[in-house]
Amino acid sequence: MQLRPGWFVSDLTPAPLGATFSYRLTPDVSVVAGAIAKGRFFQNSQGFSTYFLLGAGYDF
């Protein structure tokens, strides 16, 4: 049984290094993909700034 990386799972339970990295990388990848898709299809700068504000919390 495998658990998908959650938003708060690694904060509550000790996780191996691989799970920690997958938890940290998965939101960033989806944020970048969302920003690219939103900029490509909707062409609005508000969408970009929203995604970058959301992504800043994961890296810092």
KEVOTI-505943 format. One line per field, with one value per residue (C-alpha): chain; x, y, z. Coordinates in steps of 0.25 Angstrom, whole numbers, plus 2048, in hexadecimal, padded with zeros to 3 digits. Each point is the difference from the previous one (the first is absolute). Example, Ala and Ser with C-alpha at 12.3 -4.5 7.8 and 13.67 -1.06 7.14 Angstrom:
! KEVOTI-505943
mol = c(A; A)
xx = c(831; 806)
yy = c(7EE; 80E)
zz = c(81F; 7FE)
This chain:
! KEVOTI-505943
mol = c(A; A; A; A; A; A; A; A; A; A; A; A; A; A; A; A; A; A; A; A; A; A; A; A; A; A; A; A; A; A; A; A; A; A; A; A; A; A; A; A; A; A; A; A; A; A; A; A; A; A; A; A; A; A; A; A; A; A; A; A)
xx = c(800; 806; 7FC; 800; 808; 7F7; 801; 803; 803; 80F; 7FE; 7F9; 807; 80F; 803; 80C; 808; 7F9; 7F2; 805; 805; 7F4; 7F7; 808; 802; 7F1; 7FA; 80B; 7FE; 7F1; 801; 80A; 7F7; 7F4; 807; 805; 7F2; 7F9; 80A; 7FF; 7F1; 7FB; 80B; 7FD; 80B; 7F7; 800; 810; 801; 7F6; 808; 80D; 7FB; 7FA; 80E; 808; 7FC; 805; 80E; 803)
yy = c(800; 80D; 80E; 80C; 80B; 80A; 80E; 7FE; 7F1; 802; 80A; 7F7; 7F3; 7FD; 7FC; 7FA; 809; 7FC; 803; 80D; 804; 7FB; 808; 80D; 7FE; 7FC; 80D; 808; 7F8; 802; 80F; 802; 7F8; 808; 80D; 7FC; 7FB; 80C; 809; 7F9; 7FE; 80C; 80A; 808; 805; 7FE; 7F1; 800; 808; 7F8; 7F3; 806; 805; 7F2; 7F9; 809; 7FA; 7F2; 804; 80A)
zz = c(800; 7FC; 805; 7F6; 805; 808; 804; 80E; 801; 801; 80B; 809; 7FE; 7FE; 7F1; 7F9; 7F7; 7F3; 806; 805; 7F2; 7F9; 80A; 7FD; 7F1; 7FD; 803; 7F9; 7F3; 800; 803; 7F5; 7F6; 805; 7FD; 7F3; 7FC; 805; 7F9; 7F3; 7FF; 808; 7FE; 80D; 80A; 80C; 7FE; 800; 80C; 808; 7FC; 804; 80D; 803; 7FC; 809; 80C; 7FC; 7FE; 80B)
